């Protein structure tokens, strides 16, 4: 491997020092059409091999834009396919570092078929080994399916490009009007990209994510020694009902929470944390976004959006595939009510319901604010299969706000009656205590004590085993 190429430097930055072993370093292109010669394509524009990240084995390929612009041809693809075969045999993650002009036109049908062989391997590996893509240069056309067929996508913030159709090829658009290939667009608008940062930080973030993930679907949730206090009391949690990314950081071992898709559908937070050393996937509603100083920078409605539901459903599916327990923090009063939302909200909420109901991993739900109407049911309620449901003392659980319910039930009976009945309804039908008396809540705990109760619940559920009806797969 050339130690001077950018492709090799990226591998060295990603992996533990001196751990990389190259495979297929002598492979070159077979095609000789259009004056191509085999010795003009060292490694055929793709460096492949294996190494370790914090001692964990990983397979990695890195496209070399200095060799035919990193284009994908027959042998280039064969190296990636071979890497996937090895990763599947050994049960280890694959990390792809993308920097390519796309399809190698000189190889025509051979290159086109080559793309298909990689798609197939990515599909077969899905749910078996973690797949991570880091886009560090161009990733256009059919190459854009590489990151979308994998589990997590990272993108360099300034120079990387991700697109199926180039911005200038879109009807009515030019790149100066909307750069639809930019990291900002693909992380904020399309939601494809999980993390955006400079190149060095991207590679460091990939390393951090690997530290949370199991090597494969047979290993179970990643477990490490926990040095944090399992019974740590956190009084500040009570003030984090709005920004649950902060709440999850407080709950986590050593306050380490790895959020994914942070720039997309901000009303829903998803990411990984350790609880007593065990990796847990977290899904949480969010009604506030706080800045680095802890001040509220953005207010959001405590509602389910189509984008938030889809984001959460995809994340839960990943966790279930890799036996990672799921924690939900619920604070939702209904569904987003706009014309745009109405086009997709039912379908998206159904996907989230299905993902949570179908998941057989340990599932714990903490109701930290409101759990109103069927939106509350969708958020990992006991009704759809949560194993343990915990509520904070002032949580509200029911069909609707007491004032609104009273107006409907006692229409025309005057403000005094409605106010009296609203207070009565809140106490009888909306309180955490009322839900607990009916068995819909298992425990009511003070916000400050949440960590120890959640850890206790997951420890109790550690050996959980649950079957589903025999079928090839669902259709939701």
Wavefront OBJ file of the C-alpha trace (Angstrom):
o trace
v 0.000 0.000 0.000
v 1.288 3.436 -0.913
v 1.590 5.300 2.369
v 1.463 8.646 0.587
v -1.948 8.383 -1.106
v -4.852 10.111 0.585
v -6.775 6.822 0.540
v -4.100 5.086 2.606
v -3.688 8.048 4.957
v -7.397 7.858 5.720
v -7.138 4.160 6.584
v -4.187 4.829 8.879
v -6.091 7.633 10.615
v -9.155 5.405 11.090
v -7.460 2.282 12.441
v -5.277 1.635 15.452
v -1.601 2.357 14.748
v 0.172 -0.208 12.569
v -2.840 -2.534 12.536
v -3.794 -2.383 8.846
v -3.141 -5.410 6.649
v -3.791 -4.866 2.954
v -5.534 -7.443 0.785
v -5.349 -7.391 -3.015
v -2.738 -4.674 -3.258
v -1.481 -5.954 -6.621
v -4.861 -6.032 -8.349
v -5.168 -3.878 -11.473
v -7.831 -3.364 -14.106
v -8.244 -6.014 -16.799
v -9.823 -3.690 -19.352
v -7.565 -2.313 -22.083
v -10.158 -0.440 -24.149
v -9.677 3.309 -24.714
v -5.922 2.934 -24.171
v -6.290 1.684 -20.605
v -3.343 -0.424 -19.454
v -3.376 -2.625 -16.356
v -0.292 -0.961 -14.853
v -2.039 2.394 -14.900
v -4.491 1.395 -12.163
v -2.565 0.491 -8.990
v -4.897 -1.384 -6.607
v -7.521 -0.472 -9.232
v -8.296 2.691 -7.296
v -9.414 0.966 -4.100
v -7.308 -0.052 -1.110
v -8.856 -2.936 0.846
v -7.859 -4.817 3.976
v -8.442 -5.293 7.679
v -7.259 -3.868 10.986
v -8.560 -2.978 14.429
v -10.323 -0.068 16.116
v -9.689 -0.061 19.875
v -8.813 -3.718 19.482
v -12.011 -4.594 17.563
v -11.451 -6.217 14.132
v -12.896 -4.269 11.185
v -12.678 -4.511 7.406
v -12.118 -1.320 5.456
v -11.983 -0.157 1.861
v -10.812 3.275 0.798
v -11.308 4.612 -2.714
v -8.287 6.308 -4.263
v -9.338 9.339 -6.316
v -5.786 9.646 -7.696
v -6.335 6.436 -9.727
v -8.867 7.033 -12.515
v -10.753 9.374 -10.155
v -11.557 6.426 -7.906
v -14.077 5.126 -10.437
v -15.658 1.731 -9.864
v -14.733 -0.916 -12.419
v -14.799 -4.703 -12.495
v -11.701 -5.379 -10.385
v -12.306 -2.409 -8.060
v -15.701 -3.917 -7.243
v -14.338 -7.444 -6.983
v -12.009 -6.271 -4.193
v -14.911 -4.769 -2.246
v -16.998 -7.918 -2.773
v -14.100 -10.065 -1.535
v -13.817 -7.826 1.533
v -17.513 -8.333 2.283
v -17.140 -12.096 1.941
v -14.348 -12.085 4.519
v -16.270 -9.782 6.853
v -19.332 -12.041 6.695
v -17.269 -15.169 7.329
v -15.562 -13.645 10.361
v -18.514 -11.586 11.651
v -16.850 -8.165 11.590
v -17.999 -4.642 10.591
v -17.212 -3.079 7.204
v -16.218 0.579 6.885
v -16.209 2.146 3.407
v -14.340 5.402 2.747
v -15.900 6.889 -0.392
v -14.116 9.222 -2.800
v -15.079 8.346 -6.365
v -16.314 9.814 -9.624
v -18.678 6.849 -9.893
v -19.046 4.361 -12.715
v -15.943 3.679 -14.842
v -17.239 4.495 -18.309
v -14.336 2.773 -20.070
v -15.534 -0.576 -18.716
v -19.208 0.007 -19.583
v -21.328 -3.117 -18.904
v -18.572 -4.711 -16.794
v -18.564 -1.686 -14.487
v -22.345 -1.599 -14.391
v -22.497 -5.244 -13.358
v -19.774 -4.540 -10.808
v -22.041 -2.035 -9.057
v -24.739 -4.687 -8.821
v -22.391 -7.207 -7.192
v -21.595 -4.709 -4.438
v -25.290 -3.887 -3.926
v -25.977 -7.600 -3.471
v -23.242 -8.053 -0.857
v -24.426 -4.994 1.074
v -27.962 -6.362 1.038
v -26.906 -9.809 2.268
v -24.775 -8.233 5.014
v -27.611 -5.999 6.229
v -28.607 -7.015 9.742
v -25.686 -9.446 9.990
v -22.672 -7.138 10.372
v -22.625 -3.365 10.967
v -21.913 -1.366 7.803
v -20.587 2.186 7.998
v -19.896 4.587 5.140
v -17.816 7.764 5.319
v -18.181 10.079 2.323
v -14.923 12.027 2.056
v -15.086 13.103 -1.597
v -17.613 12.585 -4.365
v -20.365 9.955 -4.108
v -22.711 10.386 -7.058
v -25.103 8.485 -9.288
v -25.376 4.778 -8.533
v -22.638 5.149 -5.939
v -25.160 7.018 -3.770
v -26.781 3.656 -3.029
v -23.644 2.526 -1.181
v -24.309 4.706 1.892
v -28.078 4.175 1.760
v -27.661 0.400 1.774
v -25.448 0.624 4.856
v -26.388 1.365 8.462
v -24.656 4.673 9.226
v -23.315 7.423 6.985
v -20.732 10.076 7.875
v -19.887 12.988 5.585
v -17.101 15.549 5.368
v -18.685 18.966 5.835
v -17.200 21.101 3.033
v -15.940 19.182 0.014
v -17.828 15.877 0.073
v -20.721 15.435 -2.361
v -23.624 12.964 -2.193
v -26.191 12.855 -4.983
v -28.060 10.628 -7.415
v -28.655 13.495 -9.844
v -26.263 16.438 -9.721
v -27.810 19.696 -8.433
v -27.659 21.310 -11.887
v -29.500 18.330 -13.403
v -32.574 18.857 -11.223
v -35.528 20.581 -12.891
v -35.616 24.250 -11.977
v -32.463 24.096 -9.870
v -28.864 25.239 -10.099
v -26.197 24.493 -7.511
v -26.021 28.164 -6.460
v -29.749 28.046 -5.656
v -29.659 24.754 -3.747
v -26.651 22.502 -3.408
v -28.582 19.266 -3.015
v -25.299 17.324 -2.980
v -23.924 19.090 0.111
v -23.499 17.601 3.567
v -25.911 20.200 4.951
v -28.681 19.168 2.530
v -28.147 15.437 2.960
v -28.068 15.633 6.758
v -30.803 18.226 7.329
v -33.222 17.690 4.432
v -32.916 14.087 3.246
v -31.768 12.596 6.547
v -29.380 10.170 4.840
v -26.300 11.421 6.672
v -25.901 10.674 10.380
v -22.849 12.784 11.254
v -21.257 15.814 9.532
v -17.782 17.045 10.469
v -14.326 17.812 9.094
v -12.434 14.792 7.751
v -10.338 14.142 10.846
v -13.413 14.355 13.069
v -15.406 12.081 10.757
v -12.810 9.337 11.113
v -12.661 9.857 14.876
v -16.465 9.715 15.071
v -16.490 6.433 13.127
v -14.080 5.038 15.708
v -16.395 6.246 18.491
v -19.459 4.642 16.904
v -17.621 1.320 16.517
v -17.005 1.394 20.282
v -20.772 1.133 20.854
v -21.563 -1.570 18.301
v -21.380 -5.359 18.464
v -19.235 -7.018 15.807
v -22.201 -8.914 14.374
v -25.798 -9.970 15.011
v -24.782 -13.039 16.996
v -22.645 -11.233 19.541
v -25.367 -9.309 21.375
v -25.110 -5.769 22.723
v -21.538 -4.557 23.246
v -20.521 -4.798 26.916
v -17.594 -3.111 28.684
v -16.595 -2.539 32.298
v -18.594 0.286 33.893
v -16.696 2.730 36.085
v -19.680 5.035 36.653
v -21.947 4.934 39.709
v -24.976 2.767 38.877
v -27.060 4.582 41.511
v -25.989 8.082 40.496
v -28.667 10.613 41.420
v -29.176 13.394 38.851
v -31.444 16.219 40.095
v -30.862 18.134 36.840
v -32.774 15.469 34.867
v -36.107 16.989 35.851
v -35.217 20.091 33.814
v -34.451 18.088 30.658
v -37.943 17.113 29.555
v -37.546 19.447 26.573
v -34.090 18.575 25.235
v -33.829 14.839 25.690
v -30.401 14.648 24.054
v -29.167 16.290 27.268
v -31.276 13.920 29.377
v -29.726 10.905 27.650
v -26.228 12.304 28.190
v -26.991 12.656 31.908
v -28.358 9.101 32.112
v -25.425 7.549 30.230
v -22.334 5.982 31.754
v -19.728 8.750 31.988
v -22.255 11.059 30.256
v -21.358 9.650 26.809
v -24.297 9.756 24.376
v -23.611 9.215 20.664
v -26.439 10.890 18.745
v -27.071 9.995 15.096
v -29.010 12.074 12.559
v -28.859 15.017 14.972
v -29.508 17.522 12.155
v -32.621 15.775 10.829
v -36.127 15.643 12.340
v -34.975 17.322 15.534
v -38.270 16.486 17.258
v -36.929 12.930 17.634
v -33.582 12.016 19.221
v -31.898 8.685 18.438
v -28.483 7.386 19.426
v -26.403 5.078 21.603
v -25.351 5.152 25.239
v -23.897 2.723 27.745
v -25.830 1.735 30.858
v -23.789 -0.361 33.286
v -21.380 -0.926 30.401
v -24.054 -2.329 28.058
v -24.860 -0.552 24.778
v -28.471 0.645 24.642
v -30.230 2.335 21.735
v -32.225 5.410 22.742
v -35.289 6.962 21.098
v -36.743 10.126 22.623
v -39.212 12.868 21.793
v -37.794 16.397 21.911
v -39.618 19.713 22.296
v -36.585 21.988 22.805
v -33.120 22.285 21.300
v -30.595 23.815 23.681
v -27.325 25.476 22.715
v -23.919 24.700 24.189
v -24.657 27.003 27.136
v -27.841 25.125 27.949
v -30.146 27.917 26.774
v -33.176 27.098 24.621
v -32.239 27.885 21.021
v -35.259 26.349 19.321
v -38.773 25.429 20.436
v -40.545 22.420 18.934
v -44.039 21.014 19.368
v -44.163 17.828 21.431
v -45.643 15.906 18.505
v -44.748 13.013 16.229
v -43.681 14.058 12.726
v -43.425 11.754 9.711
v -39.682 12.371 9.500
v -39.180 11.745 13.203
v -41.160 8.495 13.092
v -39.205 7.192 10.090
v -35.911 8.164 11.716
v -36.857 6.327 14.908
v -38.247 3.276 13.081
v -35.034 2.791 11.093
v -32.993 3.103 14.263
v -35.129 0.605 16.211
v -34.857 -1.870 13.330
v -31.070 -1.625 13.507
v -31.068 -2.143 17.271
v -33.370 -5.149 17.045
v -31.263 -6.731 14.283
v -28.144 -6.502 16.454
v -29.733 -7.412 19.814
v -29.259 -3.915 21.246
v -31.833 -3.081 23.984
v -34.054 -0.054 23.369
v -34.813 2.789 25.805
v -37.498 5.348 24.996
v -38.154 8.695 26.668
v -41.732 9.712 25.935
v -43.097 13.241 25.878
v -45.680 13.559 23.120
v -49.121 15.122 22.934
v -50.196 14.134 19.417
v -49.271 14.196 15.744
v -47.920 17.048 13.655
v -50.901 18.749 12.012
v -49.974 20.220 8.624
v -50.978 19.409 5.048
v -47.436 18.235 4.314
v -47.364 16.028 7.385
v -50.760 14.528 6.631
v -49.386 13.002 3.425
v -47.059 10.693 5.344
v -47.712 10.758 9.096
v -50.050 7.743 9.238
v -47.641 5.594 7.239
v -44.606 6.768 9.211
v -46.289 6.331 12.597
v -47.336 2.836 11.516
v -43.709 2.026 10.665
v -42.559 3.166 14.104
v -45.358 1.200 15.765
v -44.384 -1.891 13.783
v -40.663 -1.486 14.500
v -41.199 -1.223 18.258
v -43.903 -3.893 18.440
v -41.895 -6.308 16.294
v -38.607 -5.801 18.165
v -37.843 -8.662 20.557
v -34.955 -6.961 22.381
v -35.462 -5.644 25.941
v -37.588 -2.478 25.752
v -37.953 0.079 28.541
v -40.114 3.191 28.271
v -39.802 6.210 30.573
v -42.689 8.680 30.373
v -41.047 11.956 31.294
v -43.804 14.333 30.198
v -46.967 13.672 28.222
v -48.086 10.398 26.638
v -51.297 11.556 25.024
v -53.602 9.760 22.637
v -52.411 7.168 20.174
v -49.166 9.120 19.728
v -48.366 8.011 23.287
v -49.224 4.426 22.336
v -46.843 4.567 19.349
v -43.930 5.606 21.609
v -43.124 2.137 22.972
v -46.165 1.850 25.231
v -46.991 -1.295 27.182
v -49.809 -1.912 24.722
v -47.379 -2.528 21.856
v -44.857 -4.517 23.843
v -42.727 -2.421 26.195
v -41.403 -4.749 28.877
v -41.182 -2.132 31.621
v -42.857 1.283 31.709
v -41.609 3.894 34.169
v -43.185 7.317 34.705
v -42.053 10.469 36.437
v -44.519 11.687 39.132
v -45.907 14.587 37.084
v -46.260 12.611 33.829
v -49.603 12.901 32.020
v -50.983 9.757 30.394
v -54.357 9.668 28.673
v -56.495 10.538 25.692
v -56.393 14.330 25.822
v -55.928 17.401 27.993
v -58.531 17.646 30.768
v -59.771 21.098 29.702
v -60.485 19.879 26.187
v -62.134 16.695 27.439
v -64.331 18.684 29.829
v -65.427 21.054 27.053
v -66.552 18.074 24.988
v -68.240 16.148 27.822
v -69.892 19.154 29.500
v -70.582 21.397 26.544
v -72.718 24.439 27.382
v -72.500 24.062 31.164
v -70.445 27.180 31.877
v -66.810 27.964 32.635
v -66.969 27.064 36.333
v -68.297 23.566 35.657
v -65.807 22.971 32.862
v -62.871 24.107 35.022
v -64.016 21.923 37.907
v -64.521 18.877 35.691
v -61.202 19.507 33.898
v -59.325 19.359 37.204
v -61.262 16.230 38.170
v -60.502 14.622 34.779
v -56.794 15.440 35.081
v -56.611 13.767 38.490
v -58.673 10.695 37.571
v -57.704 10.060 33.966
v -54.379 11.765 33.209
v -52.099 11.200 36.181
v -49.235 8.724 36.337
v -50.880 7.259 39.440
v -54.094 6.607 37.554
v -52.207 4.817 34.779
v -50.239 2.805 37.352
v -53.437 1.668 39.094
v -54.614 0.254 35.782
v -51.292 -1.504 35.158
v -50.197 0.703 32.258
v -47.236 1.987 34.284
v -45.006 -0.350 36.305
v -43.122 2.167 38.421
v -43.384 5.840 39.313
v -39.942 7.190 40.148
v -38.463 10.585 40.846
v -36.682 12.032 37.809
v -33.389 12.208 39.701
v -33.415 8.425 40.309
v -34.148 7.407 36.717
v -30.675 6.023 35.982
v -30.706 3.324 38.658
v -34.246 2.199 37.809
v -33.550 1.996 34.079
v -30.317 0.063 34.696
v -32.188 -2.255 37.041
v -34.881 -2.872 34.428
v -32.387 -3.722 31.709
v -30.429 -5.989 34.062
v -33.637 -7.846 34.870
v -34.408 -8.153 31.136
v -30.881 -9.258 30.175
v -31.951 -12.855 29.489
v -35.220 -11.916 27.762
v -36.358 -14.288 25.015
v -39.485 -13.677 22.992
v -40.921 -15.325 19.886
v -42.965 -13.869 17.065
v -45.367 -15.688 14.707
v -43.514 -17.715 12.060
v -43.340 -15.777 8.772
v -40.845 -14.824 6.104
v -41.122 -11.119 7.001
v -43.700 -8.474 7.693
v -44.970 -6.061 5.058
v -45.268 -2.761 6.963
l 1 2 3 4 5 6 7 8 9 10 11 12 13 14 15 16 17 18 19 20 21 22 23 24 25 26 27 28 29 30 31 32 33 34 35 36 37 38 39 40 41 42 43 44 45 46 47 48 49 50 51 52 53 54 55 56 57 58 59 60 61 62 63 64 65 66 67 68 69 70 71 72 73 74 75 76 77 78 79 80 81 82 83 84 85 86 87 88 89 90 91 92 93 94 95 96 97 98 99 100 101 102 103 104 105 106 107 108 109 110 111 112 113 114 115 116 117 118 119 120 121 122 123 124 125 126 127 128 129 130 131 132 133 134 135 136 137 138 139 140 141 142 143 144 145 146 147 148 149 150 151 152 153 154 155 156 157 158 159 160 161 162 163 164 165 166 167 168 169 170 171 172 173 174 175 176 177 178 179 180 181 182 183 184 185 186 187 188 189 190 191 192 193 194 195 196 197 198 199 200 201 202 203 204 205 206 207 208 209 210 211 212 213 214 215 216 217 218 219 220 221 222 223 224 225 226 227 228 229 230 231 232 233 234 235 236 237 238 239 240 241 242 243 244 245 246 247 248 249 250 251 252 253 254 255 256 257 258 259 260 261 262 263 264 265 266 267 268 269 270 271 272 273 274 275 276 277 278 279 280 281 282 283 284 285 286 287 288 289 290 291 292 293 294 295 296 297 298 299 300 301 302 303 304 305 306 307 308 309 310 311 312 313 314 315 316 317 318 319 320 321 322 323 324 325 326 327 328 329 330 331 332 333 334 335 336 337 338 339 340 341 342 343 344 345 346 347 348 349 350 351 352 353 354 355 356 357 358 359 360 361 362 363 364 365 366 367 368 369 370 371 372 373 374 375 376 377 378 379 380 381 382 383 384 385 386 387 388 389 390 391 392 393 394 395 396 397 398 399 400 401 402 403 404 405 406 407 408 409 410 411 412 413 414 415 416 417 418 419 420 421 422 423 424 425 426 427 428 429 430 431 432 433 434 435 436 437 438 439 440 441 442 443 444 445 446 447 448 449 450 451 452 453 454 455 456 457 458 459 460 461 462 463 464 465 466 467 468 469 470 471 472 473 474 475 476
